[in-house]
């Protein structure tokens, strides 16, 4: 037997999986005897770790570890390793990724510099970003950015200025000009700005002596970013009067931001332990400090900003953002929008100090006292940061006297008929609440937007409830006050008939008689799908709706193909004996042409045209098509179902042409799944029932019980989870503030418990049936108590 050695498996998701599901590259190291065993083990490990993932959407590469070859931590799933290393096909293993090289801004032509500043508002860009800027500079003249670029280029006085001055002109243009303005009109606006700029410059220059002017120029020359733009500094910030802010103190602020990710502290009264920890980060160049500091160091005017926003922006930056070229610069451009450097935003200070979190709900912010205001009133010490000493409980002394932080949008609300909306201003939110709407959280808004409420019959008048216990259990509504459960109640509850949507569908199929019942015999056994074997994909468009959210182009639910094959085997017998697939036809079909940009002799972008071969023929994408005949044996008779499957074989991406090396497997899987659907396999998915939230809840509860029925420990776990859900939901009902909220919580829990109750009755589990009946009655009592209490408080 060969000795085991370390192997590393690397999974690379397809462009489709990245775009639709946000899939990431992942690596895993483990022991195996040889390459063949390593590949088999890797596939098994991946399926166990990511049961919902479709392995056909990933490319698997395997290599054996040796000295000098990069390797992730042993038996730990690492989703950063492959973003720090690029696969080398010649070597057969990944190599450390070279840092994306920044463009030397000063070496660009002046018109191209303007295009860069207009598009990215910074001088720190990569080669990939420069390529996109070329299209702006040479291409579509109808865009607003293109008109700004052309207007500045045609104004020689502005074209010769330093980058930071050009950025000021760009900001002025965006403030004064609507996006419909053309370059001649924009040029007139630039002339106005230029007059104001020259006037201010003359007033400033007359107040300085020649020596002072020379000293000022020398200081400005010293504090410039690598591109040549001014780094700023010299203005008053929250660091206090007389504080000399330079690149060294900027590095300390960035390092303090990293410290703030791990612990909370007052950024204006720093303990020596925090400062020493920050200095260690700088000295040891702990990741990701070098990348973070380099990005800040290259930002024009970075020394003008407050300590609060520097620490805040580091603390709230997405993890590993520096690994993607250009993303960190883009993030800083969006975040560093501060205008008052002396008095930063109180909420931002609170986040930087750890007194609140960035993602806190609006309701919480409204009712909380302002820690940040207390911090903002603390005068910053003058001198170096390292000399500042902590002040114990400075913020705590003022907590109760401070006013709440003024809330900022966006806000979300729900109307009385269940529709949702968004308000960007607090005034609009208050107006819609006055009209009877209810404020909700962002998570609730997104959930309701994806799954609009289904209109229910009004079967209970408990606070205008949307769903009631009586509708699910078939009991008559009770008008009396809630009373303790009696033996009569228990015997009556045992005769309850459930009327959930899932059961209504089953009942409808079972009521079929004669030939219809015979013809649906297969359909009735396979039409329901285990939600754990499905995966939902949301495809977003580029446009936004009235609420500012990206439009949803489509929502699809895909089914695990192996799950389908398992169900077919259970019904018909082993593959190849009870059922099987014959490939009737296989071909490659041409698709859309490959396109390439076209430029004129001067390098101006003209448009795109199809790419052609040497013989003049058009190069196009290629799709693989397969036609199968799925056969099965039912009641001794063979049935046949034709079906087609399709997969992209050769297609064009942003990185160039690519080829799918598993096209045949994907096409066969696609065709087989389509053929099985004709027999009713997973019909609830194809008929749209999975878009119904109520059906999904009932179906999930049903399959949870089925999947747990074979193992006692799983049954116990399922019951424990139900008890925990009951406790959590009843506590939520007691803290609810509207009748709709109480009824909504109760109806959701009632549906789940009703599924468990029916399953317990079918199994003859009298003890658990009695327990669930008691829980259902207790739920109705809690609901009535909460509604009564709410009505009393309102009166």
N, C-alpha and C positions, 0 to 999 in steps of 0.2 A: 504494500500500500504506500502510495507516495505521500510525502510529508505536506501538510497543509501550509499554504502561504497566503499572504495578504493580497486581496484583490480589491480594486475600486471600481464600482459601477457608476456610470454617469448617464443621467436621463436628460434629454434635450426635448422640450415640448415643441410641437409644430406651431407655425404662425397662427393657425386657426385657434388652437388651444390657448395661446397667449392672449389673443384678441378677445375671445369670447368668455374665457373662464379665468383669465389672469394667472395662468399656469406659470410656474417658475422652474428653472433648472435645479436639479438636486443631485447630490453625490452621496455615496454610502460605501464604507470600507468594511470588509468581512473576511473570513477565512474560507478557503476552498482548496481542493486537491489539484484541480487543473482547470483550464479555460472553459471546457464544456460544462463542468459542474458549477463553475462560477456564474456562468450565464443563466443556468437553470435556477440557482439559488437567488440570484439578483431579481429575476422575474417574480419569484415567490415572495421575497422580502417586499418588493414594491407593491404587490397586490395586497399584502397584509397591512402595510403602512397606509396605503391610499386606496381603500376598497371602492371608493366612488369614482376614481380616475379611470379613464379609458386608455389602457396601455398602448393601443394602436395610434394614439396621438403623440407618442413619445418615441424618440430614437435612443436606443441603448448602446452605449460604448463601454467596453470592459478592458481593463489593463491590470497587469500584475505590478505590485510595488517593488522597487529596488532603490538602492542608495542614490540620492540625488534627484529622485522623481517626486514631484509634489503629491501629497496625500492628505486627505481630510482626517479628522479625528476618528479613531477606531470605533465602529458600530454606533456612530452618531449621524443622524440625517442632517446633512449640511447643505442649506440652500444659498450659501454665499460663495462657496468654493469655486463653482463654475462661472461665477460672475467676476472672479478675481483671476481666473485662468482661462485661456483659450485652447481648444482642442487642436492638436497638431497631427494631421493625418499621416505625415511622413514618419514622425516619431512614434505615433500610436499612443500618446498620452498627452494630457494638457500641460501647457507652459504658462508661467506667470504672465499676466496681461501687462503690456506696457501702457503706461499712463497716456491718455489721449493728449496729443501735442497741441498746445495752444498756438494760435496764429500770432505772429509778430505784427501787432496792430500798426506800428509806425512805418512798416514797410509796404503797407497797402496804399493804393492810389487814393487821392483825396476824395473823389466821388464814392469810392467803395467804402471808405471809412464812414462817410455820412450814412450810407445804406446800412452798415452794421449798427451804428448808433440808433438809427430809426427803428430797426427791427428788434434789437436786443437790449437797447438802452445801457450797454456796457461795452467795454473794450476787450473783455475777456471771453473769447469764443474759440471753438475748435474748428478743425478743417471741415467737418460735416456741416457745422452751422454756417461756415463761410459759403459752402456750395448753395445753401438755401438763400443766402443773401444775394448771390449772383443772379438768381432768378428775379429777385425784387429789383435789383439794380438794372438788369437788362431786359426784364420781361414785361409783365402785365402792367400797362400804364393806367389802367382803370382803377387800381386800388388806391386807397387814401395814402398808405405808406409810400407808394411809388411816387405820388404827387408831392409829398413832403420832401422826399429825396431829391426829386428833380428841382424843386423850388430852391432848396438850400444850395444845391450844386450850381445853380445859375446866379447865386448871390455871392460874389467873390469875397466880400468882406467877411461873411460868416464862414465860408469854406476854409479860410486861412486860420480860423480860431482854434484854440485848444479844444480837446474833446468835451471837457466839462461845460464850456461856453456853448458849444453846439447842442449839448443836451438841454441846456437852459432854453435855447431857441426852440428845440423840439417840444419841450413841455409847454412853452408859451403858445405854440401853434395848436397843439392838441386842446388847450384850454379855450382858445379863441375861435377855432374853426370847426364847423361841423364836418362829418366824414364825407359830405357831398362836394366839398370845395375842390377845385382844380388847382394845378400848380401856379397859374398866373395870379389867382386870387390869394393863394398862400404866400406868394412872393411879396405881395403888397403888405400882408400882415407882418412878414419878416422885416420889411423896411421900417415899420412902426416900432417893432422890438429893437431894431438896431439903433434907432434914434434915442430911445430910452436908455439903452445900454451905454451909448457914447456919452450921454448927459451924466449918468451916474459915475462913469469912469473919470470924467473931467472934475466933477465935484470931489471925488476921493483923492485924485492926484494933486489938487491944489492944496489940500490940507496936510500933505506929507512933505518933509524936506527931502533933499536929494539923498542924504545918508539914510534916513528912515526908509525911503523907498527902496534903496539898495538892500537894506537888511530884510525888508519884507519879501523882496524877490528871492533873496538867498534862502529864507525860511521856506517859502513856497516851493522852491526848487528841490529842497531836501525832502519835503513831504509830498512826493508824487508816487503814484502807483506805477508799476512797470511799463504801462502803455504810454506814460507821459502825462496823463491826466492828473489834476490836483487831488490829493488825498483828503483835503479839508483840514480841519483842526483850527484852533484859535477861537472858535465860537463858544459861548457859554452852554454847558450841558448840565445834566443832573449830577455830574461829578463834583460840582461846586466851583465857585469863582477862584481863579488863580491856578486851577489844575492844568498842567501841561500834558495834554493827551497826544501820544505818538504811537508808533507801531508796536513798541514794547508793551505799553499799557493795553493796546488793542489785543495783543496775543494773550495777555492775562485775562481780559474779559471773555475771550473765546474759550479759554481753558476753564474759567469759572462756569461758563455755560454747560460744559461737559460735566463738571462736578454737580451742577444743579440737576442733571438728569438722574443722579443717584441719591441725592439728599437735598433737603430743603433748608434754606438759610436766608437771612436778611441781606440783600445785596448791597445795602447802604451802610451796614455795620458788620464788617467782615471779621470773623475770628481768624486768628493766625493759622489755625489748622486748615481752613478752607483755602487760604492763600498759598500755604505750603503745598497742599495737594495740587493746586493749579500749576504751581511752578514745576512740580515733578512731572506733570503731564507735558509741559513745554520741553523740559530738559530731556525726557525719555522719548519724546515724539510719539506718544501713545496714540494709536489709531482711534478715531479718525482726525485727530488734531491737525496733522500736517495738511491734509486736504481741505479741512474747514478754514484754517488760517490763510492758506493760499488763496482761497476764494474771496475771503473778506479783504485780504491784502490787495487784490486786484480790482476792488470795487471803487470807482471814482467817488470822492466825497465821503468815504467810509468813516473818517475821523470826526465828521460832523455829528454822528448819531450818538444817542444817549447810551449809557451803560445798560439800562433796562432793556432796550430793544435788541442789543447785541446778545445778551444772556438769554433773553426770550427766544430769539430766532434760532440760537443753537439748541436750546432745550426742546423746542417744538419741531425741530427739523425731522423729517421721516428717517427712519433707520436705513443705513447704507445708501443714502441718496447720493453720496459722493462717488459711488461705484459706477454710476451712469454718467457719461460725459455730458456736460451742459446742464444737467438737471439741478445741480446745486446752485449754479449761477442764476438759473431761471427762478428757483425758489427765493433766493435773496432779492431779486428784482421785484418780486411780488410782495415780499414781507417788509423790506426796508422802505416803508412809505411814511415814516414819521415826519411830522412838520414842527411840532413843539419839542425841541430837544431838552429843554429845561424841565418841563412838566410832562413826562411821558404819560400815556394812557394808563389809568389806575388798574384796569383789568389786566393789562400786560404786565404791570409791576407785580400784581398778585400771583400771576402764573409764574413769573421769574422767581419769586420768593417761595413758591410752593404753597401759597395760601389758598389757591384754587387751581383747578385743572382746566386745560384748554377745551376739552370736550364736555364741560359741565352743562346740564340741562338748563334751559331758560327759566323754568319754574324755580330751580334752586337758586339761581343768581338773583331772582327778584326778591326772594325772601331772606337772603343772607346779608349780613352787614359788611361794610367795605373795609377789608383788611388793607387793600391797596392804598386807599386814601390816607390812612394813618402813615403808611410808609412814605407816601409822596410828600407829606409835610415834614419829614425828618430832614434837616439841613445836611447836605453832603459835606464831608470834611474836605478842607483844601489840602493840597499836597498829594503825595503818592498814595496809591491804594493800600500798599502794605502798611502804612502807619495808622490806618483806621482801626479802632478798637470796637468790640461789640458793646451794644447797650442792651441790657437784659430787659425783656418784656416791654420794649418801647412801643411796639405796635399794639400789644395787649391793653395798654393803659387807655387807649382811645377807642377801643372796639365798639363799645356800646353807644358812644356819642356820635358815631359817624353815620352819614346818610347812605342808603343802598346805592350800589353801582347802577348807573343808568344803563338799561338793557339795550343791546344793539341787535339788529336783525341778522339773518332772516328769522321770522316767526312762522309757526304753522298752526292751522286751525281746521276744525271739522264742523260742517254745517249740520242742521237738525236732520236733514235727510241722508246724512252719511257721506256727503261729498267732502273733499279736502281741498285746501288752498294754502297759499303762502303769502305773507305780508312782509315786505322789506322794511317798512317803517312801523314804529311802535304805535303811532297814531292810527294807522289803518287797522292794526290788530285790535286796538281798543274799540274802534268803530264796529268791526264785525262781531266782537263779543257782545256789544250793546244790542246787536240785532239777534242775539240768541245763539251765536256760534260758540264753540268750545275750543280752547287752546289745547294743542297736543304736542308731543315731542317730535323731533325729526325722525326717529326710528318708526314711530307710529305713522307719521305722514308717508314715509316711503313704503311701509307695509300696506297701508290702505290704498296707496296709489297703484301698487303692483297688483293688489287683490281687492278690487272694489267690493263693498258690502252687497250681499245678495238680499233682495227684498224678501222679508218674512211676513207671514200672516200674523196679525195681531191677535194672539190667543191669551194674553194676560194683560191686566191693567196695572201691574205693579210698576208704577213709575214710567209707564209707556215702554215696557221692556220689549226688546227686539226678539228675544227667544226665551221660552219658559220651560220649566220642568214638565208641565202638563203636556206640552206639544210633543215632547220626546217619549214620554212614558204612557200616554193615552189616558191619564187620570183626568177627572173633571176638576176644573178650577175650584178651589176652596175659598169661600168668602169669609169664613170665621178667622179669628185670631189664631196664630200658630199654637198648637197644643202638643204635649208630649206624645210620642209614638205609642200606640196600643197594639194589642194582639190582632184586633180587627184590621188595623192599618197594614200590619205585616202580611196577613193572609190576602188582603186586596192587592198589595204590591206584587205578590208572586204571580198574579194573573195579568200583569202589565204587558202590553204589546208595544215593542219599540217601532218608531216610525222615522228612523234616521234616513238620510238620503241614500246611504250605501245599501241599507236593508230594503228601501223602497225599490231600488234598481233590481236587486236580487228577487224580490217578490214579483216584480213585473215579469221577469224572465221565467220564474217558476210557474206563473199562472198560465203560460202558454200550453195549449193542449193539442193533441193529434199530431199532424205532420210538423207543425211549427215547433212543438216540443222536441220531436225527434231531430229535426234539422238543427236545433240550437243546443244539442247535447254537448258538443265540444265547446261551443261559445260560452255556455254557462260555467264551465269548469276553469276557463283560462282568462276570462275577461277582466278580472281584477289584478292589479299590479302592486307588488310590494314596493312602497316608496323608497326603501333602503337600496333598491336595485335601480334607481333612476337618478338622473342628473339634470338639473335645470340650467339652461343657457339663456342669457339675456344679451341681445344685440342692440347696441345703442347707435343712433344716427349722429350727425354733426349739428343738426338744428336743435334749438331749445324751445320749450313751450312757454306759455304766458307766465309760468311760475319760475322760469329760469332753469328748469331741469332738462337734461338731454332727452330728446325724444326716444322712445323705445320702438325700434323697428319690428322686433318680433321676440317672443318668448317661446322657446322650444324645450320639450322634455324628452331626453334620450333615454333609452332602456339598455341595460347591460346585455349585450348579445349572448354571453354565456348563460345568463339567467334564462333567456328565452329558449336556448337549446336544452337546458336542464328540464324545463317544463314540458317541452315537446317529447323528451325521452321518457319522462314520467307517464305521459299520456299514451304514446305510441309504442314505446320500446326503444332498445339501443339504436343509436345512429347506424345506418347501413343495413338494419334488419327490419325495424318497425317504421322507420322513416329515413329519408336521405335527400341528397341534392345531386342532380346531374347538370353539368355545365354544357349548355347547348351552343353558346356562341360567345366569343370574346373578341373585342376589337378596340382600336384607338381612334377617337374622333377628334378632329381639329376644333379648337375653341376660338377665343378672341385673339386678335393679333398682339404681338409684343410691340410696345411703343417706346420711342426714344425722343429726347428733346432735339429741336432743330434751331440753329443759330445762323445769322447772316454773317457776312464777311467781317463786320465790325465786332462780332461777338454778341449781338443783340438777340435775345430769345424771341423766336417767332411762333413756336408752338410745338406740337408733337406729331410724329408720323410713324407709320408701321416700320418695323425693322425687316430688312430684306436679305435673302441669301445672295450669293455671288451670281446666281442665274436669274435674279430679279424676283423670285417667288417670295411671298410674305411668310415670315416666321410667326407661328401662332402657338398658343398653349395647346396642350394635348390632354384629353380626358379619356380615362379607361372605362369601358362599358362591358358589362357581362350580362348574359341572359341565362337564367337557370330554369330548371324544372324541379320543383320540390314535390316529392312523392311521399305518401304516408298510407298506412294500412289501418282502416277503420271498419270494424265489424266484418273483417275478412275481405274487404273490398279496397282496392288501391285507388287513392285520389291523387290528382296531379294539379299543381299550381304553378303557372309561369310567372316570372318576375324579373325585373331589371335592377342592376346595381351600378352605381357610378362613383368614380373617384378622380380627383385631379391628379394627373401623372406628371406633366411638366407645366409649370406656370411661373409667372413673373411676380417677384416680391420687391420690396424697397431695396433689398440687398443684391438684386439681380435674379437671374433664372435659377430655379431649383427643381429637384426631381424627387418624387415620393418613392422610396424604395420598398414600400409595403402596399402598393396600389392594388395588387391582386387580392390580398387578404381583406382589405377594406371594402372592395367592390362586392366580394362574395358575401361578406357579413351584411352589407347593406341589402343585397338582394334577398338573402335568407330571412332577414327581419321583416321585410316587406311582404314576403310570401306568407309567413306565419300570421301576420296581421289579418290576412284574408280569412283565416279560421277563427278569428276573435281574440288571438293572443294580445293581451294588454289593450283591449278595446277601450278601457276607461281613459287611457292616455290619448288615443287617437280621436275619441269623440269629445275631447275637451273637458272631461270631468276633473282632470288634475288642475284646471284653472279655477275650480270652485274650492274656496278655502275650507268650507264646511265638509265637503266630501273628502278632502285630503286629510283633515283631522280624524274623521271617522275611520277612514281606510288605514291610516297609520296606526291607530290604536288597535284595529283588528289584526293587522299583521304582527304587531308587537306581541300580542297574545299567542298567535300561531307560532311565531318563532321561539317563544319562550316555553311553549307547552311541553317540549321534550326534556327540559332540564329543570329540576327542582330549584336550583339556585337562581336560574333565570326568572322563574315564576316569582320567587321571593323578591328579587330585585325589581321586577315590574310592579309588584304590589307596593313595595317601599316607595318607589318613585311616584306612584299614584297618591299615596298618603302625603308625601312631601308637597306635591302639587296642590292637594286639597288645602293643606295648612297655609301655603303661600298665597293661594287665591283668596281664601277667606280673609286673611290679613289685609290683602289689597282691597277687598270689598269694604272693609271697615274704615280704610283711609281714603276711599273714593269721595269725590266731591260733586259728582253728577249722577242722576238716575241712569242715564245711558251707560255710564262707566260700570255701575254696579250690575246692571242687567247683562252687559256684554261679557263681563268676567264670569258671571254665573252660568250663562248659556254655553260658553266654551268648555267649562269644567263639566257641565251636565252631559254634554255630548260624549266626552271621553268616558265618564263613569257609566253611562248607559251601555256603551260597547262592552265594558268589563262585566256589567251585570248580565247581559245576554249570554256572554261566553260562560260565565259561572253557572247559569241555569242549564245551558246545553250540556255541560260536563256533570251536572248533578252535584255540584259543590254547594250543599245547603248552607254550610257555615259561612262561606265567603259571600254567598248570595244575601244572607241575612245582614251581614256586615255592610255590604254596599247599599242595600235598601235603607239602612239606618243613616249612612252617609248622605244619600240623596235627600232624605227628609231633613237632615240637619242643614244641608246646603240651602234648602228652601227657607228654613227658619232664619238662617243668617241673612239671607237676601231680604226677607221681610223686615228683620230688625234694622238693617242698614237703611232701607228705604224709609222706614218710620222715623228713624233718627234724623235722616236728612230733611224730611218734611218738617219735623219739629224745629230744627235749627233754622230753616228758611222762614218759618212763621215767627 
